[in-house]
Amino acid sequence: MNKLTKQQISDLLHGCAVLGTGGGGSLEKGLELVNKDIENGKTFNIISISELPDEGYIATPYGCGAPKEDKEELDIDSNFKYLPQLEDSSAVLAFKQLEKYMGKKFCAVSSTELGGENTAEALHIAAILNLPIVDADPAGRAVPELQHSTYFIENMPIYPLSVATKFGESIIFENVCNDFRAEEMIRAIAVASDNEVGVTDHPMTGKQYKKSIIPGMLSYALEVGQTLRLSEGNGALAAKSISEKYDGKVLFHGEVTYMPWKTEDGFNIGEINMKGIGEYESETYRIIIKNENMVAYRNNKVNIMIPDLICMIGEDSGVITTPNFSVGKKMYIVGLPSPEIWTTSKGLDVFGPKPLGFEMEYVPFKQL
């Protein structure tokens, strides 16, 4: 077991935001959450999967919905403004309610995806309950829907699961037909709850967990975050260093010219259009988003697609999450390879281009 320093936590969350491909929630909110824990004297402990006891139980907490703009007013929709508000995150309530329902104390916490806010949620819950977080992840990036997890590929049941709103309401699902049905129901609850809910799912033994996740993913994100920090505000250096160190490629450098998007059915849906800068002058780039970056086109030709990672890094090396930027934003697009499990036939059947509505066969970005 290792104790994470404040710098390591910051690097970890910055790396998660890069690997979140525009999704995974707000990095700013994630940092605010964990920094408050640090101020309150909480500690953050991380363990390898080999340290997780086989018979102990672990669960996966996270937030689900459509992240709001960081610049957006914090006042909630008038439909909800008279309702009570939780002091802590709804994912904390969901985690505690699932423990209560199962009559078990979980011995560790798992992140659900790599994202600036969702990984912070897992760290926060681990810290306030004095539990370790495991150096593993069931996505290896950020993903838009609940079935987009290695748990699903390895046939690990998502239930029982708990859902909580920021108004203090909670629900236990003793069972669901499948992960797709869970996605539909939880997304509907999020839409009815100001587009966000806290969820805790996939309670399982350590032995089951070890067979169904991608090990070492938090360490990977921590290294990416350190590489970003060492670029010292130079976006070109950050993009070059990350792509070279992690088998990626700088795909584009451009300025946002048009960014139509909307919140629909609990997702941020839209596209990012850019014009080229420097060596990419006179070229265009377009990214289709569904919370995360799904497919990108350079000069109207497919340039990279899911499950490969379409990462955005600002000219100042700042991490960019959707939809927290606007027309005029200048950024580098970096492609990074998908975790191997997503490129298998089982992985592509659930998180390839076709299941997400794109009529194309998966081709690794380096071959494009």
N, C-alpha and C positions, 0 to 999 in steps of 0.2 A: 504494500500500500504506500502511495506517495501523496504528500500534501502539496497541492497546487499553490504557487505564489500568486499574488495579485497580477504580476506581469504575465505569468503563464495563462491565467484565466482570460486576460485581455487578448493575448495572442490566440488562444484557443477559439474564442468567440469571433475574432476577426477572420481567422482561417475558416471557421464554419460558415461565415457570411460569404466568403469568396466561393466556397464549395456549394453554397446554397443556390447558386445560379439565379439570383434575383429573389428567391423565396426564403422560407424558413423563418419569416417574421423580421421584426425590426431589430437591427443590431443595437441601436441607441437604447431601446427599451430593455434589451437583454443585458447590456452593460449596466444600466441603471439598477436593474434588479439585483445583480450579483454584487455590485459595489455597495449597495445598501446592506447586504448580508455581511460583507467584509467590515463595514463600519460597525455592525452589531456584534462583531467578534466571532462570526461563524467561520468554520473551516471547510475546505473543499478537498476531499480525498478521492483519489482515483485508484482503481485496482485493475489488474489484467484479468482476462477471463480465466486463467489458471488459478487465480486466487478466489474466484467465486465458488462457494461450496455447492456441490452437486445437489444436495437435498434442500438447500435454502431456496426461498422464493424471491423472484425479481419481477418487477412490472415496469411498464413504459408510459410515462406521463407526457402530455404535450398540449399545445393549443391548436385548435382547428377552426378554420374560417378564412376570411379574406382580410389580410392586414390592411390597416388604414395608413394613409400618408402620415409620416412623422410631423409634417407641417400642418396637418389637418387639425381643426379645433377638437379638443378633447371632450367637448359637450356631446353627450350621446343623443341619439335620435329622440325626438319628442315623445315617441311611443313608450320610451323606457325611462324618461328622466325622473319619474316619480317612484321608481322602484328602488329598493335598498341596494347598496353596493358592497361587495366583499372588500375587506381591507387587504387581503392577499389574493394571489392569482386563483382563478377557478380550477387550474390543474392541480393545485395543492388540495383543494376540497375533493376533487375526483379521486386522487391518490388515497386520501384518508378514508373515503367512503368505500373504496374497493377493499382496502384492508379490513374494514369493519365487516363488510359483507362476507368476506372469505374466512374471517376469524383467524387471520394469519398476519404476522408482522413481516413485511418484506425486508430482506437483508441487504438489498442493493437497488439502485435505480439505473435504468437504461435510457439513453437518448433515443428518440424516435426517428430523427433525421439530423443531418448537419445543417444547422441554421442559427443565425445570430440570436434569435429570441427563443426558438424551441429547445436548443441545447442549453441555453441559459435557464429555461424553466426546469429542466432535469437537474442541472447543477443546484439551483435554488432549493428544490424539494429535497435533494440529497443533503444539502447543508443544514436546513432547518430541522430535519429529522435525524441528523447525525448518522447518515448512511453514506457509503461510498457510491460513486458513479463508476460504471464499468467502461473500460477502454474498448468499446465496440459500438456498432451501430447497425440497424437493420435496413439501411438505405445507402449509406456512403455518399450522400448528397442530400439535397432537399427534393421532396416529391409532392405532387398535388393531392393524391388521394390515398385513403387508408390501405387499399389493397396493394399499393406500391411498396411492398416491404419483403425482405427475405423471409420473414415469418410466414407470409402467404405462400411463397415458393416452397418452403419446407413443411407446409401443411400444419402449422401451429395455429390452434384456434384463437381467434381474437377475443373471445368471451371467456368468462364473464368480464364485462367492462363497465366502467362508470363514466357518466357525463355530468358536468356541472356548469352552470351559467355564472356570470359575474354578479348575478343578483342573489346568489346563494341557494339556488335550486339544484337538486341533484337527482339523477336517475340511475338505476342499476339495470343493465341488460343481462339477464341470466344466460341467455343464448341468443344467437342470431343465425339466420340461414347460412350466410357466408359473409366474407369481407366486403363484397360489393353492396350487399344489403346494409351492412353496418355503415358504410360510407354514405349511402342515401339517407339513412335515418339521422345520423349525427350531423350531416350537412344541413338537414332540414331544421334540426334544433338550433344550429348556429344561425341560420337565416332568421329564425324567430327570436334570436337573442342578441341583436346588434352585431351580427356576423362574427361572433366568436364564442367558443365554449372551451372548457378544459376537459380533457379526456385522459383516462388511464386504462390501458388494455393489455392484452397478452400476458396475464399472470402465468408464470411457469417456473419450474425448478431450474436451478443452475445447470443441471445436466442437459435439459431441453434447450436452454438458452444457448449454450456453447455450440449446439448443432445447427443453429438457425440464424446466426448473425455474421457480420463481417468484422473480424477482430482488428484491433489497432487503429480504428478510424479516428478516435479522438487524438491519438498521438500524431496521426497524419495531419489533421486539421491544425493542431498546435504548431507543427513545423511550417505549414503554409502561412500561418499567421506571423510566425517569427520572420520568415522570408519577406513578407509584406512590410513588417516594421523596419527591417534593416535596409529597405529601399529609401528610407528617410524622406518620404514625400515625393519621390520621383516615380510617377506612374509608368513611364516607359521602362525604367529599371525593374520595377515590381513585376510588370507583365512579362518582361524578358526572363527574369530570374525564376519566376514561378513556372513558366512554360518549359524552361530548360531543365529545371530541377525535378519536375514531376511528369516528364514525358508528354508535355503538351505542346502547344503552338500558338503564337500570337496570330490571330485571324483577321483583325481589323483595328483601325484607329479612326475614330470619327466623332462627329457632333450630331446630337439628336435634333432632327428637323420636324418630326411629327410623331406624336405619341397618343393615339386614340386608345382608350381603355375604359372599362366599366366594371362594376361589381355585379355579378350575375350568378344566382344560385350558389352563393357562398364562395365564389372564386373571383379573383381579379383577372379579367379576360381582355386581351388586346394585342397591340404590337408596338415595337420600337423601330422607328425609321431613322437612319443616319446618312449623312454625306461624309465622304472620306476626307482625311487630313494627311498632309505629307505624301508619303509614297502611295497612299490610297486615294489621293485627290482625283476627282472625276468619277469615283466609284460610289456605289450605294450599298447599304446593308439594312436588312430587315429581320427582326426577331419576333416570332410569335410567342406570346406568353399565356400561360394558364397558371397563375401564381409564380411558377418557375418558367425559365426560358426553355421552350420546347424544340423549336426548329429555327435555324437562321439561314438567310439567303444572301449571298454576295452577288451583286449585279444580277439578281433574280434567279440565280442558280443555287441549289442547296449546298450549303457550306459545312454544316454540322447539324446533327439531330440527336434527340434523346435515344438511348440513355446517356450518351456522352455529355459532358458538362460544358455549358455555355456561360462562362464567367465574365463578370464586368468589373473593371478596375478604373477608377477615375484618373485623370491626368495628375492629380495630387496624390495618387496611390490610395485614395479613399475607397472603401468598399461601397458598392452600389446595390441597393435592394429595390425591387419594384413594389409600388409605384413612386418611390421617394426621390424622384428627380423630374426634371421638366425639359422643355425645348431649350437647346443651347448647351446642355450638358455634354462635356467632352470625355470620351472614355476609350479604353482599350478592351477588345474582346479577346479572351483567351480560351482556347479549347483544351480540356483535360479529359483523359480517357475515363470511361465508366468503370466502376468496379466490375470485375470479370463476371460475376454471377448474373448481371443484367444482360450480358451479351450471349448467354446461353439460350437455347430455344425456349425453355421455361420462362426465363427472364424477359425475353422479347415478347412473349405471348401476353404478358401483363403490363410491361413498361417499355415497349418498343413504339415506334412511330404509329403503326396501325391501330393498336388499342386506344391511342390518344386521338385518333381521327385523321391521321395523315396517311394518305395513300402512297406510301413509299416503303421500300425495303431498307432495313438498317444497313448502313455502310459506315465503318469507322471514319472519323473526320480526316485522319491522315491519308486515307485513300481517296477522299474527295478533293 
